[in-house]
Amino acid sequence: MNYILFDGPSRQQLLPFTYTRPVADLRIGILTIREKWEKHLGYTTTTITEEYLSEKYPMVEMEENIMINASFLPNSELIEMVKGLEENQAIFKDEDVIAFFTKEAQEDIDLESYEAIEYNENVIRIEHTWDIFAKNGDAIQEDFELLTNGQKSQPIPNSNNIICAENIFIEEGAKIEFATLNASSGPIYLGKDSEVMEGSIIRGPFALCDHATVKLGAKIYGPTTIGPHSKVGGEVNNSVLFGYSNKGHDGFLGNSVLGEWCNLGADTNNSNLKNNYAEVRLWNYETEGFARTGLQFCGLMMGDHSKCGINTMFNTGTVVGVCANIFGSGFPRNFVPSFSWGGSNGFTTYLTKKAFEVAQVVMSRRDIEFTDQDKAILQQVFEDTNKWRSSY
């Protein structure tokens, strides 16, 4: 069977992260959503997404296909239902479609004519940016069980201080010495060739993905995910770094999500709680206003390729777009459009030529090419977000 993941109606609510990737390639827990589905299904998947992303993330359609709403995370019960779908059948959770069967010859799909199969069990769904950190603990637990089932952990070196060793899994090549790991409140997963340096204190649920690093003396509270090839130091609480991003120094990051290729300068801090303990509102790209989150704790949302200088301070509920460069004293405003250059004293437009030069240098340091596809995607983001920069 051919499986295709589609963005669905949640894409707009998941900006700025979905400016540069399909919903399926968001990371929550240990794996991306795509990786979860492929691991469960035993098949590779392709994607229906925005046209400007489709060259990098193409769709492959066959005679028979199952379309899957990528905002839903798979579990064993749901996988069995998806695998069992037949022609003119669709799986629904309340009013929302999870998956449906199609044939290549079908030109128009009317889900109202399909046989509706109700899924009534609990399922993790990512509908808003803040869901990525708010639901990360459950996602780490599910991924931990999926990845470690039937597998044997590498031994934990004796120099470490360990609580609940049975909830800790260390992949091949991971290094950890003279650290404290407390897995009593959730599992701790150390990916291949990752490293936890001396003096670090980590409380689960926690995922350190392949080739990622926790630097000397870091303090990390779960649920937190450090994506592949990322580096973290200082204090981190309930945050997700997608991959290839760095918070390498002291400073606090809490209830936050960083995309790929982000960098926080030394002693960068974010607020995750308002002084009056009021509900946090976040910028909503769809309504072009600040939306209620229902959360008391909510920090920083930073899109791909954004950076900030040393001693940057982010206020509660700040949204930073793609390819922004923030520096200087004081708090920048709590919505920073993509391709912005500046700080609390004001912003100008970060020209694409300069932004692309930085992206090329940063990615080449990890032996990854900044391709023409990447450039075209960022150019489209630049054009689509121009209306918000015009207010400078």
PEURTA-V46745 format. One record per pair of residues at least 12 apart in sequence whose C-alpha atoms are under 6 Angstrom apart, sorted by the first residue. I is the first residue (numbers start at 1). GAP is how many residues later the second one is. Records with the same first field share a line. If there is no record, write none. Layout:
I=GAP / GAP
This chain:
2=63
3=42 / 62 / 63
4=41 / 42 / 43 / 63
5=42 / 62 / 63 / 64 / 65
6=41 / 42 / 63 / 64
7=16 / 42 / 63
8=61
10=117
13=115
14=114 / 115
16=287 / 305
17=286
22=27
23=47
24=46
27=215
28=104 / 108
29=107 / 110 / 111
30=110 / 113 / 177
37=37
46=13
47=12
63=40 / 41
64=39
65=36 / 37
66=34 / 35
67=32 / 33
68=30 / 31
69=29
71=54 / 55
72=53
73=51
87=14
88=26
89=12 / 25 / 26
90=26 / 27
91=25 / 26 / 27
92=26 / 27
93=26
133=106
137=68 / 86
153=16 / 17
154=16
159=18 / 19
160=17 / 18 / 19 / 20
161=19
162=18 / 19
163=19 / 20
164=19 / 20
167=16 / 20
168=19 / 20 / 21
169=20
170=20
171=20 / 21
172=20
173=19 / 20
174=18 / 19 / 20 / 21
175=20
176=19 / 20
177=21
178=20 / 21
179=19 / 20 / 21
180=21
181=21
182=21
183=21
185=19
186=18 / 19
187=17 / 18
188=16 / 17 / 18 / 19
189=18
190=18
191=17 / 18 / 19
192=18
193=17 / 18
194=16 / 17 / 18 / 19
195=18
196=17 / 18
197=17 / 18 / 19
198=18
199=17 / 18
200=16 / 17 / 18 / 19
201=18
202=18
203=18 / 19
204=18
205=17 / 18
206=16 / 17 / 18 / 19
207=18
208=18
209=18 / 19
210=18
211=17 / 18
212=16 / 17 / 18 / 19
213=18
214=17 / 18
215=17 / 18
218=15 / 16
219=16
220=15 / 16 / 17
221=16
222=16
223=15
224=14 / 15 / 16
225=15
226=15
227=14 / 15 / 16
228=15
229=14 / 15
230=13 / 14 / 15 / 16
231=15 / 17
232=14 / 15 / 16
233=15 / 16 / 17
234=15 / 16 / 17
235=17
236=16 / 17 / 18
237=17
238=16 / 17
239=15 / 16 / 17 / 18
240=17
241=16 / 17
242=17 / 18
243=17
244=16 / 17
245=15 / 16 / 17 / 18
246=17
247=17
249=17
250=17
251=16 / 17 / 18
252=17
253=17
254=18 / 45
255=43 / 44
256=43 / 44 / 45
257=44
258=44
259=44 / 45
260=44
261=43 / 44
262=43 / 44 / 45
263=44
264=43 / 44
265=43 / 44 / 45
266=44
267=43 / 44
268=43 / 44 / 45
269=44
270=43 / 44 / 45
271=28 / 44 / 45
272=25 / 26 / 27 / 44
273=24 / 43
279=16 / 17
280=15 / 16
281=12
282=35
298=19
299=17 / 18
300=17 / 18
301=18
302=18 / 19
303=18 / 19
304=18
305=17 / 18
306=16 / 17 / 18 / 19
307=18
308=17 / 18 / 19
309=18
313=18
314=17
318=16 / 17
319=15 / 16
320=15 / 16
321=16 / 17
322=16
323=15 / 16
324=14 / 15 / 16
325=16
326=16 / 17
327=15 / 16
328=15
330=14
331=13
332=12
